[in-house]
Structure formats: structure tokens, C-alpha cells
Amino acid sequence: MVCSKCGSDNVSLQVVSESQLKTKHRGCLWWLLIGWYWLPIKWSFLTVPALIVKILAPKRYKLKTVQKKKYICQNCGHSWNA
């Protein structure tokens, strides 16, 4: 492999892990069937218990990890995807 920036053949291949934190959302079907009437009832009649549950309940996050291969020139530091 040859670097496109400096023309050197001193290039190494590295595997890079990229992580992204995504929130899990409710689906459209849930909102159409349950959410449109449940959330106003919950917040109007159960405000204090709902706040306690919101604080103590585990967060709905999903960690997505993608591994990519990148070439890195050892002379100039230029990097590009494999």
C-alpha cells in the first residue's frame, strides 16, 4: 500500500473501534395505541411516583460499536479507510 499524500510505502493497517450511544425510543404503534392517553394520565395523577421512577429507573440506552479498518502512513500521519 502506498500513501496518497506523501508516496511512502511505510503504511500500517489498524482496526479502530467506534462506539456510539443511542437512546431506545418507543415505536409508533405504542404511541398510537397506548402512549397518547397513558402519559397525560400518568403525569397528572401520578406525578410524584412518576418522578421517582424516572430518577431511579435504568436509562434506555444502547451502545453500538462498529469496527473499521484504517490505513495510517507512518511518515506523514495521513489516514484513510480500507
Backbone torsions as a table, in degrees:
resi	resn	phi	psi	omega
1	MET	NA	141.0	-178.0
2	VAL	-121.5	136.6	177.7
3	CYS	-68.7	132.3	-179.5
4	SER	-77.6	-17.7	-177.7
5	LYS	-87.4	-48.3	-176.1
6	CYS	-112.0	-11.0	178.0
7	GLY	83.5	7.4	-178.7
8	SER	-79.2	150.8	175.5
9	ASP	-102.8	12.3	176.9
10	ASN	-88.0	74.3	-174.1
11	VAL	-122.1	137.4	177.3
12	SER	-118.6	152.0	178.6
13	LEU	-103.5	128.6	179.0
14	GLN	-128.9	146.3	175.4
15	VAL	-98.2	123.1	-176.5
16	VAL	-113.6	130.4	176.8
17	SER	-97.2	126.2	176.6
18	GLU	-113.6	125.7	-179.0
19	SER	-110.3	142.2	179.7
20	GLN	-137.0	131.2	-179.5
21	LEU	-94.0	120.7	-179.1
22	LYS	-117.9	145.9	176.8
23	THR	-91.5	140.5	175.9
24	LYS	-85.4	129.1	-179.9
25	HIS	-111.8	159.4	174.4
26	ARG	-74.6	153.1	-179.5
27	GLY	-82.0	168.2	179.5
28	CYS	-63.3	-37.6	-179.1
29	LEU	-64.0	-39.9	177.6
30	TRP	-62.2	-44.5	179.9
31	TRP	-64.7	-38.4	-179.3
32	LEU	-71.0	-36.7	-175.2
33	LEU	-93.0	-37.0	-171.5
34	ILE	-121.6	-47.6	-168.0
35	GLY	-62.8	-34.4	-174.5
36	TRP	-67.0	-26.8	177.4
37	TYR	-108.3	-23.6	-176.5
38	TRP	-74.3	-44.4	-176.5
39	LEU	-64.2	-43.5	175.8
40	PRO	-63.4	-38.0	177.3
41	ILE	-65.1	-44.9	-178.8
42	LYS	-60.5	-47.0	-176.1
43	TRP	-76.3	-24.0	179.9
44	SER	-85.8	-35.7	-176.7
45	PHE	-103.6	-25.1	-175.5
46	LEU	-121.7	43.5	-172.5
47	THR	-61.8	-51.6	-177.1
48	VAL	-66.0	-49.4	176.6
49	PRO	-62.2	-34.8	178.8
50	ALA	-65.8	-38.1	177.2
51	LEU	-66.5	-39.7	178.6
52	ILE	-64.2	-44.2	178.4
53	VAL	-64.4	-40.3	179.7
54	LYS	-62.1	-36.8	-179.6
55	ILE	-75.8	-42.4	-172.4
56	LEU	-91.1	-20.0	-178.0
57	ALA	-70.8	148.4	178.0
58	PRO	-66.8	146.7	-179.2
59	LYS	-73.2	148.9	-179.4
60	ARG	-95.9	79.9	178.1
61	TYR	-121.2	151.1	177.3
62	LYS	-129.8	131.0	179.9
63	LEU	-95.7	120.9	-180.0
64	LYS	-110.0	123.1	-178.2
65	THR	-115.9	129.3	178.8
66	VAL	-122.4	132.2	177.7
67	GLN	-103.2	128.5	-179.5
68	LYS	-123.7	148.6	176.0
69	LYS	-98.1	131.8	179.7
70	LYS	-131.2	139.5	171.6
71	TYR	-91.9	138.3	178.6
72	ILE	-131.2	125.6	177.1
73	CYS	-76.0	129.7	-178.4
74	GLN	-79.7	-16.2	-179.5
75	ASN	-88.5	-50.9	-174.2
76	CYS	-106.8	-14.2	178.0
77	GLY	87.2	4.2	179.4
78	HIS	-68.9	138.5	179.6
79	SER	-128.7	148.8	177.2
80	TRP	-152.0	160.0	-177.1
81	ASN	-76.2	148.3	179.2
82	ALA	-78.8	NA	NA
